[in-house]
Amino acid sequence: REAFIHFGKICLSVVRLIAPSARQDHTMIATEQALVVFGGESGGTYASDGAMYNVNTDSWSALSSTNAPAARAGHTAVWTGYIGDGLGRGSLYYRLNFNGDRGRMIIWGGSNSGGKLDSGAIFNPANP
């Protein structure tokens, strides 16, 4: 399934197959080359899945469910990696602080049908 934005006679593709299902109270983080969506809730059903959007290929891929945290919504997520400093990956700042590490998405807390959660997970987009 593809979604399009229409501007008169110009039509732009904005989303590709495998986009995550409709949801609310999910998290999304941005990396250098991707957006990662995880969890959320829709109609009382809590999600334990996610997807990664690759900005270079304009495509979505499902996240692995192996070792995925419990279904949840209203949780927090942070990105530990490099997003950009305008100097590029060859900059001294990048080499001193990241040394090639692409970063991780850390997910914590939230709630599901069982109540509040005191658990989380670490996702490495280099090994989805």
PyMOL commands that set and color helices and strands:
alter all, ss='L'
color gray80, all
select helices_A, chain A and resi 92-97
alter helices_A, ss='H'
color red, helices_A
select strands_A, chain A and resi 3-7+10-15+27-30+34-38+41-42+45-46+50-54+59-62+76-79+105-108+111-112+115-116+120-123
alter strands_A, ss='S'
color yellow, strands_A
deselect
rebuild
show_as cartoon
